[in-house]
Amino acid sequence: MFPEKIEKAFGLMEQSIQLLKQSLDTSFLDAYTENGENIIDNFQVRVLDGVPDEQTVQKLKTIYQQLQAIELEPEEIRRLSQLILLKGNKAESLQANHQLTPDSIGFLFVYLIEQLYKPDHSLKILDIASGMGNLLLTIILNLNIANYPAQGFGVDIDDTLLSVSATNNEWTKAAIQLFHQDGLQDLLVDPVDVAVSDLPIGYYPNDEKAKEFDSAAEEGHSYAHHLLMEQAMKFVKPDGYGLFLIPTNILETEQSSFFKNWLQKNVYLQGMIQLPDELFKSVQSRKSILFVQNKGEHSEQAKEVLVAKLGSLKDPAKITQFFQQFEAWKSSNLK
């Protein structure tokens, strides 16, 4: 159950977004961003060319007064924003690659990063296809709560999704920098400690650009998720890690040989964690977390690649069982 203040804030946010959606005659996501920008601007209603009208402005001011009185921590704001976005996206269905990464998966990423680095380690984290940014924001805020000085970098080509992410980052005051561009083009990102991403699944249309990558197909379009993973790891420091949400059958597809070529040449495949079946509607849609590490002076191929399946993210006993399995594997296999 969410605290009463979250429920109250949810109702107020929903009202204000719907008012803006109707008044501006715009999409839910654009109204969400407009509402967020009003809140960030000290709860001031932005009016351009008489829109929204005076009646709507007064209604919004009343809502904002109530919302401003509710004290929310950054992680509470993130959870509130996720609830609003989830409900809004049900009304205006988004394509699969634009969906929010669920909290349960985000917290699993946080756990894995905490196992790989000590709290006093200043971390830079890159999401090469950040979308609406819930995964990266979940990681950064919760690492901060656990006393990790973490900074995030998000890349996405969709300006609407990036605007949602920027709004949430600014509202929560998260240390995240965003880049509006194709993640497979040249990036102005300094080396990071960890790359993460809930990768978009599909083909990359630019065959000439794809040829620059070891994971590119020999003919036809290459899988974008292969290329993005390879690109992300280019910006990870030696010995650094990559945690990627990928199709569970990634090593069995018609382009798997090209992907394996990149794995063998450039990184150590340290593990694959299959997520619970309960999270997915079909066998084909099931996903896993691929766990890779860049080669370097302080890294080596694990003696035994971690192959694990989470039985459930709702059952504390099964989660604890996985934690124990991972920690035992880590002590025996990682430098």
Secondary structure, 3 states (H helix, E strand, C coil): CCCHHHHHHHHHHHHHHHHHHHHHCCCHHHHHHHHHHHHHCCCCCCCECCECCHHHHHHHHHHHHHHHCCCCCHHHHHHHHHHHHHHHHHHCCCCHHHCCCCHHHHHHHHHHHHHHCCCCCCEEEEECCCCCCHHHHHHHHHHHHCCCCEEEEEEECCHHHHHHHHHHHHHHCCCEEEEECCCCCCCCCCCEEEEEEECCCCEECCHHHHCCCCCCCCCCCEEHHHHHHHHHHHCEEEEEEEEEEEECCCCCCCCHHHHHHHHHHHEEEEEEEECCHHHCCCCCCCEEEEEEEECCCCCCCCCCCEEEECCCCCCHHHHHHHHHHHHHHHHHHCC
